[in-house]
């Protein structure tokens, strides 16, 4: 029995869930305000069930008001980006596709930059980023429909054009922004961070993420059929056009919601699905659930590093690029057969 067969025979999904739960609890211990494991467990349990204890109010504030929103956001963003990446790679039949292929990240970045320069609140920045991300993908879709030819290719090329256009708009805003206040804030947002996450912002992204996640999990076996090619999918009775639109809409909801709260975080949606394929193979019935768990684990781990390794918080995009790029180079050199 070779190593690949051995890995696939291990109940890797269950192991990954256990590791995620352990990291979830450990993440509450990381930070400038020291907490003991017993304080964290008691605060989580009694706070959830509204049980009165002698625990200091400051402990509850740190656990529930400061660290819980950030930990939950990191897990949701990581899960959303990795699920979107795996789904896009399936329907476009391209291992190099990432969640921002249709311009959603560039659109969200423009909306956030516009809101920041207008001196808006954090909630307004999040709403603007979410809406402009949806607008960018809508423009990509209608642009691709206006040209004849391969629909998938036209959509990818349209996404590149719309993404470049919104990136240019963002550059214009950065050019005119106040270099001492607004410009650093815009740049930091574009590099990705969860430093301003609060309970309200987390609740705002729960609904779109749950909708996108639930629908994609329900139709994941159809993505298997679509990944074999349009002709074979049609011969099996699948309406490829409607299915592709549903998947794109769900991935757009997931990515726009994630980017609106975290900024632009690269490599998660590109690399995590490939790592997941190493463990569970290319079958989307297993790949999508495992990508969700692995993405949540990865970004939570990265966020823990970013907020603790130095006195000044490191943007998430820097660390994900430092991890993702070398691993992707390794996959290229290895010629990973799971891509086809």
Legacy VTK file of the C-alpha trace (Angstrom):
# vtk DataFile Version 3.0
C-alpha trace
ASCII
DATASET POLYDATA
POINTS 340 float
0.000 0.000 0.000
1.552 3.291 -1.086
1.509 6.578 0.808
-1.287 8.090 -1.288
-3.610 5.134 -0.604
-2.747 5.205 3.093
-3.591 8.910 3.352
-6.941 8.412 1.632
-7.875 5.531 3.957
-7.431 7.682 7.063
-10.678 9.358 8.245
-9.073 12.675 7.383
-12.329 14.628 7.550
-12.859 13.681 11.197
-9.225 14.394 12.063
-9.440 17.826 10.430
-12.622 18.683 12.345
-10.934 17.739 15.633
-7.877 19.840 14.772
-10.127 22.792 13.898
-11.950 22.540 17.239
-8.624 22.405 19.102
-7.298 25.432 17.206
-10.590 27.255 17.838
-10.129 26.915 21.606
-6.387 27.643 21.516
-7.002 30.846 19.547
-8.769 32.336 22.578
-5.535 31.938 24.553
-3.537 33.987 22.056
-3.405 37.731 22.541
-2.119 40.562 24.672
-4.600 39.886 27.465
-3.526 36.556 29.017
-6.222 33.952 29.627
-5.953 30.473 31.091
-7.558 27.456 29.384
-10.012 27.066 32.269
-11.104 30.707 31.988
-11.708 30.316 28.262
-13.731 27.104 28.643
-15.816 28.520 31.503
-16.414 31.810 29.684
-17.470 30.029 26.488
-19.777 27.572 28.258
-21.393 29.937 30.755
-21.611 32.782 28.259
-23.362 30.599 25.688
-25.914 29.255 28.179
-26.161 32.558 30.145
-25.060 30.992 33.424
-23.918 33.317 36.211
-20.383 32.735 37.549
-17.711 34.544 39.561
-15.537 34.974 36.466
-14.278 38.533 35.981
-16.326 40.633 33.508
-13.091 41.478 31.677
-12.648 37.805 30.783
-16.112 37.666 29.230
-15.413 40.893 27.333
-12.157 39.558 25.897
-13.620 36.158 24.980
-16.996 37.199 23.575
-16.557 40.803 22.406
-12.972 40.819 21.117
-11.699 37.347 20.251
-14.883 35.470 19.353
-15.853 37.810 16.441
-12.343 37.686 15.036
-11.999 33.913 15.353
-15.429 33.358 13.810
-14.619 35.776 10.980
-11.299 34.068 10.226
-12.989 30.677 10.007
-15.851 31.935 7.835
-13.593 33.874 5.473
-11.188 30.951 5.072
-14.054 28.527 4.472
-15.764 30.858 1.988
-12.646 31.556 -0.078
-11.506 27.937 -0.248
-14.999 26.678 -1.122
-15.319 29.308 -3.857
-11.909 28.393 -5.246
-12.674 24.671 -5.341
-16.050 25.281 -7.008
-14.643 27.677 -9.610
-11.798 25.295 -10.444
-14.410 22.606 -11.020
-16.822 24.491 -13.265
-14.090 26.253 -15.252
-11.975 23.059 -15.435
-8.879 25.099 -14.673
-6.540 24.509 -11.683
-5.304 28.118 -11.798
-8.712 29.696 -11.175
-9.220 31.560 -7.884
-12.314 33.204 -6.306
-11.419 36.635 -7.689
-11.320 35.449 -11.323
-14.570 37.283 -12.163
-13.497 40.592 -10.640
-15.267 40.374 -7.283
-12.167 41.211 -5.213
-11.215 44.167 -7.405
-14.783 45.458 -7.244
-14.919 45.078 -3.475
-11.559 46.821 -3.146
-12.867 49.794 -5.114
-15.988 50.010 -2.945
-13.964 49.869 0.255
-11.474 52.484 -0.972
-14.335 54.778 -1.994
-15.994 54.397 1.410
-12.708 55.004 3.252
-11.939 58.210 1.361
-15.480 59.415 2.179
-14.682 58.936 5.886
-17.337 56.241 6.317
-17.815 53.912 9.270
-16.476 50.350 9.307
-19.977 49.005 8.684
-20.451 51.274 5.651
-17.071 50.178 4.270
-18.155 46.561 4.592
-21.509 47.190 2.871
-19.896 49.162 0.040
-17.285 46.447 -0.524
-19.959 43.748 -0.632
-22.207 45.632 -3.067
-19.444 46.699 -5.469
-18.127 43.136 -5.497
-21.558 41.954 -6.654
-21.700 44.762 -9.235
-18.314 43.747 -10.667
-19.384 40.132 -11.198
-22.708 41.261 -12.683
-20.822 43.408 -15.194
-18.567 40.461 -16.006
-21.552 38.205 -16.637
-23.407 40.650 -18.881
-20.190 41.485 -20.734
-19.550 37.801 -21.442
-23.122 37.372 -22.707
-22.654 40.179 -25.220
-19.927 38.298 -27.122
-20.179 35.153 -29.189
-17.904 32.220 -28.556
-17.070 29.919 -25.680
-19.159 31.163 -22.743
-16.661 30.032 -20.111
-13.702 31.625 -21.869
-15.619 34.865 -22.445
-16.547 35.000 -18.763
-12.948 34.547 -17.619
-11.676 37.161 -20.071
-14.501 39.493 -19.088
-13.580 39.027 -15.431
-9.988 39.964 -16.178
-11.117 43.128 -17.974
-13.607 44.194 -15.292
-11.082 43.411 -12.553
-8.452 45.541 -14.269
-10.958 48.379 -14.655
-11.923 48.388 -10.979
-8.252 48.113 -9.988
-7.605 51.239 -12.048
-10.447 53.024 -10.251
-8.933 51.983 -6.916
-5.529 53.305 -8.001
-7.143 56.651 -8.842
-8.625 56.832 -5.353
-5.255 55.982 -3.798
-3.645 58.704 -5.914
-5.951 61.437 -4.578
-6.244 60.090 -1.011
-4.673 61.892 1.938
-1.206 60.277 2.212
-1.113 60.682 6.006
-4.473 59.188 6.981
-6.675 57.717 4.243
-4.005 56.202 1.988
-2.451 53.992 4.707
-5.939 52.823 5.703
-6.791 51.922 2.097
-3.491 50.094 1.575
-3.856 48.157 4.835
-7.420 47.136 3.921
-6.320 45.966 0.479
-3.621 43.762 2.043
-6.218 41.974 4.172
-6.875 42.240 7.887
-9.433 41.234 10.519
-8.322 43.866 13.026
-11.567 45.870 12.810
-13.968 42.944 12.938
-16.768 43.156 15.497
-19.946 41.252 16.265
-22.082 43.363 13.903
-19.779 42.820 10.944
-19.742 39.060 11.574
-23.542 38.863 11.682
-23.702 40.778 8.396
-21.848 38.070 6.467
-23.487 35.038 8.082
-26.544 34.999 5.802
-24.774 35.260 2.402
-22.120 32.767 3.491
-24.704 30.254 4.738
-26.717 30.606 1.523
-23.707 30.139 -0.740
-22.266 27.315 1.340
-25.547 25.393 1.647
-26.412 25.560 -2.054
-22.924 24.529 -3.188
-22.905 21.562 -0.821
-26.328 20.461 -2.078
-25.264 20.545 -5.753
-21.660 19.409 -5.331
-22.243 16.137 -7.178
-23.449 18.158 -10.187
-20.130 20.034 -10.209
-18.496 16.633 -10.740
-20.587 16.208 -13.881
-19.893 19.759 -15.077
-16.148 19.294 -14.590
-16.232 16.486 -17.173
-17.246 18.961 -19.883
-20.444 20.572 -21.133
-21.230 17.915 -23.739
-20.989 15.012 -21.293
-22.952 16.966 -18.676
-25.767 17.671 -21.152
-25.856 14.004 -22.169
-26.506 13.178 -18.502
-29.414 15.608 -18.341
-27.679 18.524 -16.609
-28.596 22.064 -17.672
-25.033 23.362 -17.805
-25.935 27.022 -18.305
-28.256 27.202 -15.287
-25.893 25.170 -13.123
-22.936 27.387 -13.997
-24.954 30.512 -13.150
-26.005 29.045 -9.784
-22.418 28.115 -8.887
-21.093 31.519 -9.952
-23.804 33.305 -7.956
-23.060 31.262 -4.825
-19.296 31.750 -5.163
-19.823 35.469 -5.693
-21.906 35.728 -2.512
-19.224 33.846 -0.578
-16.295 35.833 -1.943
-17.983 39.238 -1.721
-19.001 38.571 1.882
-15.503 37.369 2.780
-13.677 40.240 1.093
-16.055 42.820 2.573
-14.996 41.915 6.107
-11.355 40.937 5.615
-10.058 42.857 2.628
-8.285 41.122 -0.228
-6.575 37.908 0.897
-4.823 36.067 -1.891
-3.832 32.423 -2.364
-6.396 30.895 0.026
-8.906 30.085 -2.702
-6.173 28.975 -5.091
-3.923 26.772 -2.960
-6.248 25.276 -0.314
-8.356 23.311 -2.862
-5.155 21.746 -4.233
-4.058 20.736 -0.737
-7.516 19.262 -0.164
-7.219 17.208 -3.368
-4.042 15.601 -2.052
-6.022 14.166 0.872
-9.496 13.429 -0.548
-9.011 13.413 -4.325
-10.855 15.358 -7.041
-14.372 14.126 -6.186
-16.303 17.302 -5.327
-18.637 15.390 -2.994
-15.656 15.075 -0.647
-13.535 17.946 -1.919
-15.954 20.784 -1.131
-16.667 19.829 2.522
-12.981 19.196 3.161
-12.013 22.506 1.523
-14.386 24.292 3.914
-12.764 22.734 6.980
-9.204 23.107 5.695
-9.761 26.723 4.632
-11.194 27.642 8.028
-8.262 25.955 9.788
-5.659 27.595 7.551
-6.885 31.179 7.825
-7.511 30.908 11.574
-3.935 29.697 11.993
-2.623 32.531 9.786
-4.640 35.131 11.706
-3.283 33.846 15.025
0.230 34.316 13.666
-0.494 37.766 12.225
-1.846 39.187 15.478
0.788 37.776 17.809
4.165 37.362 16.092
5.028 41.088 16.254
3.880 44.112 18.235
2.361 45.572 15.051
-0.221 43.395 13.322
0.860 41.878 10.004
-1.652 42.001 7.105
-3.102 38.589 6.322
-2.326 38.836 2.611
1.407 38.985 3.276
1.474 35.747 5.263
-0.882 33.854 2.936
1.304 34.842 -0.029
4.490 33.786 1.782
2.940 30.380 2.479
0.866 29.926 -0.671
3.368 30.938 -3.346
6.162 28.491 -2.356
3.658 25.667 -1.964
2.190 26.424 -5.382
5.681 26.366 -6.888
6.154 22.961 -5.251
2.938 21.723 -6.864
4.066 23.025 -10.251
7.414 21.270 -9.950
5.774 18.082 -8.797
3.286 18.201 -11.676
0.443 17.250 -9.374
-1.769 14.763 -11.225
-4.899 15.775 -9.297
-5.193 18.873 -11.486
-6.580 16.929 -14.400
LINES 1 341
340 0 1 2 3 4 5 6 7 8 9 10 11 12 13 14 15 16 17 18 19 20 21 22 23 24 25 26 27 28 29 30 31 32 33 34 35 36 37 38 39 40 41 42 43 44 45 46 47 48 49 50 51 52 53 54 55 56 57 58 59 60 61 62 63 64 65 66 67 68 69 70 71 72 73 74 75 76 77 78 79 80 81 82 83 84 85 86 87 88 89 90 91 92 93 94 95 96 97 98 99 100 101 102 103 104 105 106 107 108 109 110 111 112 113 114 115 116 117 118 119 120 121 122 123 124 125 126 127 128 129 130 131 132 133 134 135 136 137 138 139 140 141 142 143 144 145 146 147 148 149 150 151 152 153 154 155 156 157 158 159 160 161 162 163 164 165 166 167 168 169 170 171 172 173 174 175 176 177 178 179 180 181 182 183 184 185 186 187 188 189 190 191 192 193 194 195 196 197 198 199 200 201 202 203 204 205 206 207 208 209 210 211 212 213 214 215 216 217 218 219 220 221 222 223 224 225 226 227 228 229 230 231 232 233 234 235 236 237 238 239 240 241 242 243 244 245 246 247 248 249 250 251 252 253 254 255 256 257 258 259 260 261 262 263 264 265 266 267 268 269 270 271 272 273 274 275 276 277 278 279 280 281 282 283 284 285 286 287 288 289 290 291 292 293 294 295 296 297 298 299 300 301 302 303 304 305 306 307 308 309 310 311 312 313 314 315 316 317 318 319 320 321 322 323 324 325 326 327 328 329 330 331 332 333 334 335 336 337 338 339
